[in-house]
Amino acid sequence: MKKLLNLQNCMLGFGLAFLYLPMLILIIYSFNESKLATVWGGFSVKWYFELMKDEQLLASIWMSLRIAFLSATSAVVLGTIASFVMIRFGRFRGHTLFSGLMTAPLVMPEVITGLSLLLLFVSMGDVLGWPSDRGIVTVWIAHTTFCTAFAAVVISSRMRDMDLSIEEAAQDLGSTPFKVFFVITVPVIAPALLAGFLMAFTLSLDDVVISSFVAGPGSTTMPMVVFSSARLGVSPKINALATIIIMTMSFLVCLTWWLASWRQKKEQELMNQLAKARNKT
């Protein structure tokens, strides 16, 4: 048994090292004095100041954040509607086709998705006159297209396990279906909505393939700038940017964990108080 536990610990340690050791090395080399990203030249924080002076990179970060927020919001709205149709409407005619079309972006290569969206926008521009040029709107539409599938999978799984008796009780008390959805359904599936939003936000912020097809000169995203600079040699400014992103995400994860623990502790204290009051009576 001890040998098995030691083997499990070794495999766990190897897996964690494989995942997080490259990030640790990247953070260390973000404080490198040398211009070469892989050659240590002494401790320095100058690349963080150089990052703050790089207007192109800062503009691409702001562009990526705006597109990611818009895409994630649209994906959650569309994913919620699609999940509601697939789960609550039963086996209607075309259910299988609709479900397949919703999940197709999950298995579709991003190159195919990007090329098809590019041809769509070019054809629409020739026939309808819109979009006249590729920019932030086309990137937003493209990211929403493939992020909706991921959000729909998360939301539909939560909606499928939801207890329908709560909604039926609210309707029996006179609530309209519209009110039931926003007062009962949405709060119950709120964790899935948040998870879908965060997943869509991350996917949009990370995408480079589809963005390369549908982006214009004034809508260059952060991954596109990083990828283009990597072909000429990674600048230590990219290490500094990656370190800031890693630290920000780590802080948010720790904050979320602390809030969840604090909420669970408060709920446990409330349950204990109720139990004590019930025992006294």
N, C-alpha and C positions, 0 to 999 in steps of 0.2 A: 504494500500500500504506500509506504514511504517513497519507494522508487517511482511509483506512478505519480505521486504528488510532486516529486522533484522534476519529473519529466514535464508535467503540466506547467510548473513554474518556469522551467527553462523555455518551453514553447511560448508561454505568455510573454516572458521577457524578450525573447527574440522578435515576436510580433510587434511589441511596443517599440523596441529599438528600430525595427525596420520602418515603422511609421513616423516616429518622432525624432530620430537621430538626424535625418537630413534637415528638418526644421531647426534643430538646435545648431547645426553647423551653419545654416543660413543666417541665423540671428547673430552668431559670433562674427561671421565675416561681414556683417553690416557695419561693424565698428572697425573695419580695416582701413588703414591709412593708404594702402596701395591703390592705384587705379585699376589694377587687375583683380577681378573678383575672386580668383582662386589662389592668389599669392598673398600671404600675410606680410604686411609691411609695418605693423605696429598698431596700437590702439588709437582710434580717432572717431569723432562724431561728425566730421565735416560733411559726410555724404548725406546726413539728415538735413543739414543746412542747404546743401546743393539740391536736394529734393524739393525743398520749399521754394527754390528759385527757378525750378524747371516749370515754366508756364504751360508747355505742351502736355506734360505728364499730369499736372494738376487739373488742367482742363479736361483731360480724358478721364480722370478719376471722377470728377463731378458729372461728366456725361454718363459714365457707367452707373453711378448711383441713381441718377434720375431715371434712366431707362430701366434699371433693375426694379426700382420702386413701382413705376408705372406698369411694367410687365407682370410683376408679382401680384399687384392689386387686380389687374384685369384677369389674370389666370385664376385667382381665387374666386372671383365673381362667376366667370364662365365655368370653372370646375364645379362650383356649388350647384349651378343650374343644371349642368350635365349629370351630376351625381343624383340630384333630385329626380330628374326624368328617368334615369336608368333604374333607380331603386324603388321609387314610389309608383311609377306608372305600370309596373308589371311587364309581362311579355307582350308588348305591342308589336304591330307589324313593322319590321325594320329594326327591331331592338338589337339583333346581332350585328347588323351592318353599322348602326349608330355606335355601338360599343366598340366595334373594331376600328372605326374611324377615329374615335376618341383616344384609343390606346396606340394607334399606329405610330405617332412620333416617338414612342418609347423604344421601338425597335428600328426605326428608320435611320439610316446613316445621316449624319448632319450635313454631309456634302450634298446628298440628294435633296434634303430639305432646303438648304440654302440656295441651290441651283434652281429648284422649282419655284421658290418664292421670288428669286430674281427675275425669272421669265414671266411670272405673274405680274410683277410690278411694271416691267417693261411693256407688256401687252396692255395693261390698264392705262399706262401713260399714253400709248399710241391711240387707243380707242376712246377712252374717257377724258384724257387730258390730265388725269391724276393717278399717281403722284407725278408731278412734273420733274422731280429730281429725287434721288435717294438721300435720306437724312435720318433724323431722330425718329420720325414717324414710322418709316419703313422698318427701322431696327426694332422699334417698340412692337409693331405688328408681328414681326418675325419671331421675336422672343416670346410673345404671348402665345403664338401658335404651338410651340413645343413645350412651354412651361405649363400650359393648361392640362396636358395629359398627366403630368406628374402630380399636379394639385388635385385632379379629379380622382386619381387612384387613392390618395390619402383620405380625401373627404368621403368618397363613396364607401370605403372600408369602415369608417366611423358611423356613417349614416345607416349602413346595413345592420350594425349591432345596436342601434338605438331602440329603446323601448317605445313602441307606438302607442301604448296605453296612455301615456302622458298627453300626447296630442289628442287622442280620442276623448279623454276626460275634459280637456280644454274646449273642444268643439261641442261636447255635450252641455257645457256651461254657457254656451252662446258665443264663443269666440269665432271670428271669421278665419278662414284658412290663411289669409294674409297675415293676420295678427298672430296666429298660432306659429307660423313659420318664424317670425322675427322675435317673438317673446319666448317661445318654447324651443324650437328646433335650433336656431342659431346659437343661443347660449350653451346648449348641450354639445353641439359639434364645434364649439369655439376652439378647443385645443387642436382639433384637426385643421381648422381654418388657419390657425397660427402656424402649425407645422407645414401646411401647404404653402403658405406665404413665404416662410423662411427657405423652404426648398426651392421655390420658384425664384426667389431673390438671389440665392446662391448660384443657381444654374444660369440665370441671366448675367450676373456679374462675372461669371467665369467663361462665358461663351466667347469663342474667337472665330470658329469656322463659319457659322451662319452670319455673324456680323460682318465678316470679310466680304460676303456676297452682297449684302443689302445695305451696307453703310456707304455714305457719301463723303466728300472731302471735309465737311464740317461736322461729322458725327463719328469721329474716331474714338473707340472705346479704349479703356485701360488695357485689357488683354491684347488688343491689336497693337498698341504702342509697345508693350512688353515683348510681344512675339517678334515684332519688327526689329527691336533693338537687340534681341537675343541672336539674331542671324549675323549681326555685326560684332558680337561680343557683349556679354552681359555687363552692364555698368553696375558698380556698387550701389548706385542710387536705387536700382531695382531690389537689391537686398534690403535696403533701408525701408522701402515701401512694403515689401513682403513682411518684414519684422513688425511694422506698425499694424498691418492687417492681422497678423497672428496674435499680437498682444491685445488688439481690440476684441477679436473673437473670443480669446481666452477669458478676458474680463467679463464679457457678456455671458459666457457659459457659467463662470463662477457666480456671477450675480444671479442668474436664473436658478442655479442649484441652491444658493443661499435663500432666495425667496421661497422656493418650493419647500425647503427644510423648515423655514420659519412658519410657513402656512401650515405644514403638517404638524408642527409642534403646537401651534395655537389650537388647531382642531382637536389634537389629543388632549390638551388641557381643558378645552370646553367639554369634551366627552367625559373626562374624569369628574369635572364639576357637576355635570348632569347626573352621573352615576352616584356621586355622594349625596346630592339632593334627593335622588330617588330612594336611596337607602335610609335617609333620615325620615322620610314620609312613610 
